[in-house]
């Protein structure tokens, strides 16, 4: 049996990590690495296997000499005898694997590939082979190349079966063939499911039920692409980057462009810290909720117009969706490439497209705030209609009582409300105006909403709904009041957070009083 003396090799490998030359992500795996290395024993590298690198030791049958050689010898270097035999053992698999960072690129020759690719930036591997592979690559690289093999080690968890058991060749009942999953759901769906399955470094259970939801996400993206492409028949082929005219942008345009900048900035930060699961969830929420469910729906009536409004909407759809494809490409390479090629674009492939950079000049907090109001009003009216059991296809009337600034927002964006919640008549009045008679109501950010649904709903049901809403507001009011009464929160939390909670409480107080007032009318 042959052994490698480990203490001299382990010392520089320990120092490289302790000095921060090599960083583990998540950081907690540093402790596991150091524990192994600081308690290391000499390494038996002999294996009695059929396959592997033969140990380069020969034995002379005449003089009993033992010797090593770089090239296969023909005679004993001591006595000249031709009766020599190579050691029948092979090297431990991990010995060979430890040489991988440099042996695959022509080492021991100083090739161009070796000079270019060694050391590399990051190694991605599982937690269960930190000692078997990662540690050995580090000390082999330091020993033979005089330099660390990589700067960072990104550790991911293991994929377990649905019962939490490790998948193993010796336990076929735990295994799921990825090719079967790909045949049924697609490669991109499987990749995205695994990416969103757990936090960095944590194991995850693989459940087919979850992959159904991600398949729906893939379909959502594909359908969004089809919708956009269907509305580009008259769209001119863009030469260079899309230049938007700020004067022609709608509120929805400004909102989605601003939100995209925030998503790009957050995505870049997440990528820098290897938060791949968090980034996948960020993209999922933005694409499904903000882009597909809100922006595309708001774009539909504008695409039915002609001239600048239609053209600007087309530009924004292409520009935003194209950048979404670049952000999503690392997770879903096939669907994003297919869509990117179909969209107006520059370059050969999305793989070579530049990662988007957030543009602070395009941030529009006002548009986000105003669109937030439109969204919340939309949700409130949808809830009223659902609670009242009004047929989704039936058009209804809405009356809004609001302060002057919010009247302006509602007036300028009434098209969105008509489209999103099925309104055939909208009245926007001062908050000092006479309140309509018995009607289904809601209060959103100080805006009073009245839906005259008499004859369509039981007004007793509306009274019960208002009581339920009042109870919800009361609970939130008490929660915020208690939070702000907590001296530790007020003194230790950032002032901006405290002020935000105070403003939230003030808004809820206003909504509470308005709902309470409406409830009195039904009593």
Secondary structure as GFF3:
##gff-version 3
##sequence-region A 1 523
A	DSSP	beta_strand	3	4	.	.	.	ID=ss1
A	DSSP	alpha_helix	7	18	.	.	.	ID=ss2
A	DSSP	beta_strand	23	25	.	.	.	ID=ss3
A	DSSP	alpha_helix	29	38	.	.	.	ID=ss4
A	DSSP	beta_strand	43	44	.	.	.	ID=ss5
A	DSSP	beta_strand	46	47	.	.	.	ID=ss6
A	DSSP	beta_strand	57	60	.	.	.	ID=ss7
A	DSSP	beta_strand	66	68	.	.	.	ID=ss8
A	DSSP	beta_strand	84	86	.	.	.	ID=ss9
A	DSSP	beta_strand	90	91	.	.	.	ID=ss10
A	DSSP	alpha_helix	93	98	.	.	.	ID=ss11
A	DSSP	alpha_helix	100	103	.	.	.	ID=ss12
A	DSSP	alpha_helix	112	117	.	.	.	ID=ss13
A	DSSP	beta_strand	120	126	.	.	.	ID=ss14
A	DSSP	three_ten_helix	127	129	.	.	.	ID=ss15
A	DSSP	pi_helix	130	135	.	.	.	ID=ss16
A	DSSP	alpha_helix	136	144	.	.	.	ID=ss17
A	DSSP	beta_strand	150	156	.	.	.	ID=ss18
A	DSSP	beta_strand	159	160	.	.	.	ID=ss19
A	DSSP	three_ten_helix	172	174	.	.	.	ID=ss20
A	DSSP	alpha_helix	178	185	.	.	.	ID=ss21
A	DSSP	alpha_helix	187	195	.	.	.	ID=ss22
A	DSSP	beta_strand	204	205	.	.	.	ID=ss23
A	DSSP	alpha_helix	208	230	.	.	.	ID=ss24
A	DSSP	three_ten_helix	246	248	.	.	.	ID=ss25
A	DSSP	alpha_helix	251	272	.	.	.	ID=ss26
A	DSSP	alpha_helix	276	285	.	.	.	ID=ss27
A	DSSP	pi_helix	286	296	.	.	.	ID=ss28
A	DSSP	alpha_helix	297	303	.	.	.	ID=ss29
A	DSSP	alpha_helix	308	329	.	.	.	ID=ss30
A	DSSP	alpha_helix	333	342	.	.	.	ID=ss31
A	DSSP	three_ten_helix	350	352	.	.	.	ID=ss32
A	DSSP	three_ten_helix	360	362	.	.	.	ID=ss33
A	DSSP	alpha_helix	365	388	.	.	.	ID=ss34
A	DSSP	beta_strand	396	402	.	.	.	ID=ss35
A	DSSP	alpha_helix	404	412	.	.	.	ID=ss36
A	DSSP	alpha_helix	414	421	.	.	.	ID=ss37
A	DSSP	beta_strand	423	430	.	.	.	ID=ss38
A	DSSP	beta_strand	440	444	.	.	.	ID=ss39
A	DSSP	beta_strand	447	451	.	.	.	ID=ss40
A	DSSP	alpha_helix	459	485	.	.	.	ID=ss41
A	DSSP	alpha_helix	487	492	.	.	.	ID=ss42
A	DSSP	alpha_helix	495	522	.	.	.	ID=ss43
###
